[in-house]
Amino acid sequence: MQAARKAVELRPLDEESVALLAVYLTQAGRPREAADLLDPYARASKPDLDLLTARGMALSALGRREEALATFARARETDRS
């Protein structure tokens, strides 16, 4: 997790690095921290698919089912091209 945190420090606009750190945080039992990290990025007009998926996982782990489902639906609509 330290390497992922360092990557975000060095490149805070890199959504893939942010998403990876959030997944690590969620898996480490820290989904609140992951969701808080992801929220500003998720508000972007076109957030990254991985970022939205990581946010959905964090929200699900927090028991916020409806928000998680909405985030996963938004991820499905995201076009990587």
Helices and strands as residue ranges (DSSP letters): H 2-10, H 15-27, H 31-42, H 49-61, H 65-77
